[in-house]
Amino acid sequence: VQLVESGGGWVQPGGSLRVSCAASGETFRIADMGWYRQTPGHQREWVAAITRGRIAIYSESLKDRFTISRHNTNDTIILEMSSLRPEDTAAYYCWGRAHFATVRDIWGQGIQVTVSP
């Protein structure tokens, strides 16, 4: 199972941006998926998650500006971010919980989002 992020990039404060994550391989093993973010010198921060049944949960501090969606036909999740702030600048990582003989957390390689004038 692999996760590959796309999108991201640079946006001015107040703008919107979208990051996507496509799963490949034995995608039927993936239950929950979501996003984390990380800045240098800090721990990875949970952003949002969504179940295969499309129940979404969010970090309390982000829920008014971020929306996660899931498209099961192609095992893709999308994080739509609006009213972006410089403090949203981070590497965004796609996460998936996959069920093998044991449960494993799968990570994408990360994608940079930069919010600056």
N, C-alpha and C positions, 0 to 999 in steps of 0.2 A: 504494500500500500504506500503510495506517495502523495504528497500534497505540494502543489506548486502555486505560488502567489503571482498575481499580476496586478497592474494598475499602479497606484501610488504616484509618487513624484512630488512636484512642488506646487504650492498654492498660496495665495495671499491670505492674510488673516480675514476671517469672515466668509471665506470661500467654501466650496464643497469639493469632495473628492471621493472616489470609490476604489476599494481594493477587492479583488476577487481571489478565490482559492478553488482550484480544481483538483479533485481526487482522482487517482488512477490506480489500476491494479485490482485487487479484490475488494472493491468498494463496498460490497455487501457486508463486510466486516465492520464498517464504520457506523457507530451509533451517533453520539453527539459530536458536533464540530463547533469551532469558535475561533476567537481572535484574542491574542495577547499583544502587548507592546512593551518595548524596552528602550531605554535611553542609556548611554554609556555611564557606567558606574552605579547603575540602579538595578534592582531586581525586576524581573519580568512582571508586568502588571496585567491582570485579567481585564478584558474589555467587554466581551459578550460571548454567549454560546447559544446554540440552537439544536434542538433534537431532530431526529429523523421525522417526527411528527410535526415539526415546524413550531414547536413551542420555544420562544426566545426569552432569554434573560439577559440583563445588562448590569454592568457596573453602575451603581447608583449615581455616581458623579457624571456619567456619560449618557445616560438613557434618554435625555432630552435632545441630544444632538446626533446620536449614532443609531443606525437601524441595520439589523442583521437579517438576511433572508437566505433561504435555502431552496435549491432547485434539484429535486431528487432525480430527475431524469438524467442529469449529467453529473450528479454529485458535486455540485458547485455551491459554495456559499459566497455571499457578497456582503461587504460592510460599506454602507453608505454613510459618509461623515459630512456634517454640515456645520456652519458657524464655527469653522475651525479656528483654533488659537495657536499661537506659537508653542504653548506647552503641550500641544498634541503632536509635536514633532517627535518622531520615534521610528524605530524599526518595528513593523507590524508582522506578527507571526501567526500563521494559520495553525490550528491545532485540531486533532481528531482523536477520538477514543475508539480504538479498534479491538474487536474481540477475536482473539486467537484461542489457543489453549489457555492462555492467560490474557488479561486485559492490558493493552499497551497504549501509551500516549504517542501519537505520531505528530511530527512537526514539519512545517515547511521551512524553507531556507531564509525566510524573512524578506520584507520589502520596505524600502525607506519612504516615509512620508515626511515632508518638510513644509512647515508653515512659517513663512516669513514675508516681510514687505518686498 
